[in-house]
Protein backbone atom coordinates (compact mmCIF):
# COMPACT_ATOMS: atom_id res chain seq x y z
CA UNK A 1 0.00 0.00 0.00
CA UNK A 2 1.34 3.40 -0.89
CA UNK A 3 0.96 5.82 2.00
CA UNK A 4 1.89 9.43 2.65
CA UNK A 5 5.43 10.25 1.48
CA UNK A 6 4.87 7.68 -1.28
CA UNK A 7 6.33 4.97 0.91
CA UNK A 8 5.25 1.54 -0.27
CA UNK A 9 4.41 -0.43 2.88
CA UNK A 10 3.62 -4.12 2.65
CA UNK A 11 -0.03 -4.81 3.55
CA UNK A 12 1.11 -7.62 5.84
CA UNK A 13 3.10 -5.13 7.90
CA UNK A 14 0.05 -2.88 8.28
CA UNK A 15 -2.18 -5.85 9.15
CA UNK A 16 0.37 -7.06 11.70
CA UNK A 17 0.47 -3.62 13.29
CA UNK A 18 -3.33 -3.48 13.43
CA UNK A 19 -3.42 -6.93 15.05
CA UNK A 20 -0.91 -5.75 17.66
CA UNK A 21 -3.05 -2.68 18.34
CA UNK A 22 -6.13 -4.92 18.59
CA UNK A 23 -4.41 -6.92 21.33
CA UNK A 24 -3.37 -3.75 23.15
CA UNK A 25 -6.91 -2.35 23.03
CA UNK A 26 -8.40 -5.62 24.26
CA UNK A 27 -5.86 -5.77 27.08
CA UNK A 28 -7.27 -2.50 28.45
CA UNK A 29 -10.26 -4.45 29.84
CA UNK A 30 -8.43 -6.76 32.25
CA UNK A 31 -5.93 -4.03 33.05
CA UNK A 32 -8.71 -1.75 34.23
CA UNK A 33 -10.50 -4.57 36.09
CA UNK A 34 -7.27 -5.34 37.97
CA UNK A 35 -6.90 -1.66 38.96
CA UNK A 36 -3.62 -1.37 37.07
CA UNK A 37 -2.75 1.80 35.16
CA UNK A 38 -4.75 1.51 31.94
CA UNK A 39 -4.63 5.20 31.00
CA UNK A 40 -0.97 5.37 29.97
CA UNK A 41 -1.27 2.37 27.62
CA UNK A 42 -4.45 3.94 26.21
CA UNK A 43 -2.64 7.23 25.59
CA UNK A 44 0.09 5.31 23.74
CA UNK A 45 -2.52 3.57 21.57
CA UNK A 46 -4.16 6.93 20.78
CA UNK A 47 -0.80 8.43 19.86
CA UNK A 48 0.02 5.56 17.53
CA UNK A 49 -3.37 5.66 15.82
CA UNK A 50 -3.08 9.44 15.39
CA UNK A 51 0.19 8.82 13.58
CA UNK A 52 -1.41 6.11 11.50
CA UNK A 53 -4.20 8.54 10.58
CA UNK A 54 -1.67 10.90 9.05
CA UNK A 55 -0.14 8.04 7.04
CA UNK A 56 -3.19 6.06 5.85
CA UNK A 57 -4.64 8.92 3.87
CA UNK A 58 -7.72 7.03 2.65
CA UNK A 59 -8.91 5.81 6.07
CA UNK A 60 -9.52 9.08 7.92
CA UNK A 61 -13.20 8.43 8.60
CA UNK A 62 -12.66 5.12 10.39
CA UNK A 63 -9.53 6.25 12.20
CA UNK A 64 -11.24 9.46 13.36
CA UNK A 65 -14.14 7.47 14.83
CA UNK A 66 -11.71 5.07 16.48
CA UNK A 67 -9.67 7.92 17.96
CA UNK A 68 -12.81 9.63 19.26
CA UNK A 69 -13.97 6.48 21.04
CA UNK A 70 -10.54 5.81 22.54
CA UNK A 71 -10.20 9.40 23.69
CA UNK A 72 -13.63 9.11 25.27
CA UNK A 73 -12.46 6.14 27.32
CA UNK A 74 -10.19 8.52 29.23
CA UNK A 75 -13.30 10.16 30.69
CA UNK A 76 -14.82 6.87 31.91
CA UNK A 77 -12.81 6.59 35.12
CA UNK A 78 -15.61 5.88 37.60
CA UNK A 79 -16.52 2.27 38.38
CA UNK A 80 -20.13 2.98 37.40
CA UNK A 81 -18.96 3.52 33.82
CA UNK A 82 -17.30 0.12 33.39
CA UNK A 83 -20.14 -1.30 31.27
CA UNK A 84 -19.86 1.66 28.90
CA UNK A 85 -16.06 1.31 28.93
CA UNK A 86 -16.38 -2.36 27.98
CA UNK A 87 -18.92 -1.69 25.22
CA UNK A 88 -16.72 1.06 23.79
CA UNK A 89 -13.69 -1.26 23.79
CA UNK A 90 -15.63 -3.77 21.67
CA UNK A 91 -16.78 -0.99 19.32
CA UNK A 92 -13.12 0.01 18.92
CA UNK A 93 -12.15 -3.59 18.22
CA UNK A 94 -14.79 -3.75 15.51
CA UNK A 95 -13.49 -0.55 13.89
CA UNK A 96 -9.90 -1.75 13.94
CA UNK A 97 -11.02 -5.09 12.48
CA UNK A 98 -12.70 -3.18 9.65
CA UNK A 99 -9.39 -1.44 8.96
CA UNK A 100 -7.54 -4.74 8.99
CA UNK A 101 -10.08 -6.25 6.57
CA UNK A 102 -9.75 -3.23 4.31
CA UNK A 103 -5.99 -3.59 4.18
CA UNK A 104 -5.92 -7.37 3.74
CA UNK A 105 -8.89 -7.77 1.36
CA UNK A 106 -8.93 -4.65 -0.77
CA UNK A 107 -5.24 -4.30 -1.36
CA UNK A 108 -3.88 -7.83 -1.88
VENHU-V865791 format. One record per residue. N is the residue number from 1. RES is the residue in one letter. PHI is phi in radians with two decimals (none if undefined). OMEGA is omega as a letter, one per 40 degrees, with the letter a starting at -180 (NA if undefined). D_CENTER is the distance of its C-alpha to the mean C-alpha in Angstrom with 2 decimals. Layout:
n = {N/N}
res = {RES/RES}
phi = {PHI/PHI}
omega = {OMEGA/OMEGA}
d_center = {D_CENTER/D_CENTER}
//
This chain:
n = {1/2/3/4/5/6/7/8/9/10/11/12/13/14/15/16/17/18/19/20/21/22/23/24/25/26/27/28/29/30/31/32/33/34/35/36/37/38/39/40/41/42/43/44/45/46/47/48/49/50/51/52/53/54/55/56/57/58/59/60/61/62/63/64/65/66/67/68/69/70/71/72/73/74/75/76/77/78/79/80/81/82/83/84/85/86/87/88/89/90/91/92/93/94/95/96/97/98/99/100/101/102/103/104/105/106/107/108}
res = {X/X/X/X/X/X/X/X/X/X/X/X/X/X/X/X/X/X/X/X/X/X/X/X/X/X/X/X/X/X/X/X/X/X/X/X/X/X/X/X/X/X/X/X/X/X/X/X/X/X/X/X/X/X/X/X/X/X/X/X/X/X/X/X/X/X/X/X/X/X/X/X/X/X/X/X/X/X/X/X/X/X/X/X/X/X/X/X/X/X/X/X/X/X/X/X/X/X/X/X/X/X/X/X/X/X/X/X}
phi = {none/-1.55/-2.03/-0.86/1.25/1.02/-1.34/-1.68/-1.77/-1.09/-1.03/-1.12/-1.16/-1.17/-1.08/-1.09/-1.12/-1.17/-1.13/-1.09/-1.14/-1.00/-1.10/-1.17/-1.16/-1.06/-1.12/-1.08/-1.09/-1.16/-1.09/-1.19/-1.06/-1.53/1.00/-1.73/-1.05/-1.84/-1.30/-1.12/-1.05/-1.11/-1.07/-1.15/-1.07/-1.05/-1.06/-1.16/-1.19/-1.11/-1.15/-1.11/-1.07/-1.35/-1.68/-1.51/-1.17/-1.81/-2.18/-1.06/-1.09/-1.18/-1.14/-1.10/-1.07/-1.09/-1.11/-1.08/-1.14/-1.15/-1.08/-1.10/-1.04/-1.11/-1.58/-1.64/-1.57/-1.33/-1.04/-1.09/-1.65/-1.09/-1.08/-1.17/-1.00/-1.07/-1.06/-1.16/-1.01/-1.21/-1.13/-1.12/-1.09/-1.14/-1.11/-1.22/-1.14/-1.06/-1.09/-1.10/-1.11/-1.06/-1.18/-1.39/-1.61/-1.44/-2.19/-1.24}
omega = {i/a/i/a/i/i/i/a/i/a/i/i/i/i/i/i/i/i/i/i/i/i/i/i/i/a/i/a/a/i/i/i/a/a/i/a/i/a/i/i/i/i/i/i/i/i/a/i/i/i/i/i/i/a/i/a/a/a/a/a/a/a/i/i/i/i/i/a/a/i/i/i/a/i/a/a/a/i/i/a/a/i/i/i/a/i/a/i/a/i/i/i/i/i/a/i/i/i/a/i/i/a/a/a/a/a/i/NA}
d_center = {19.08/20.49/18.19/19.30/22.34/23.31/21.78/21.78/18.82/19.23/16.93/16.93/15.51/12.52/12.16/12.70/10.03/7.41/9.38/9.37/5.71/6.36/9.38/8.33/6.49/9.64/11.83/11.43/13.82/16.71/16.32/16.92/19.63/21.36/21.49/19.89/18.03/14.47/14.11/14.34/11.59/9.33/10.86/10.23/6.43/7.08/9.77/8.30/6.03/9.36/11.25/9.67/10.54/14.00/14.39/13.33/15.96/16.09/12.58/12.71/13.06/9.93/7.78/10.12/9.79/6.08/7.12/10.23/9.24/7.48/10.57/12.72/12.06/13.98/16.93/17.14/19.11/22.15/22.77/23.71/20.16/18.78/19.02/17.00/14.40/14.35/14.34/11.41/9.35/10.69/10.08/6.29/7.05/9.45/7.65/5.57/9.11/10.75/9.41/10.58/13.74/14.35/14.38/16.44/18.74/19.46/19.92/21.81}
//
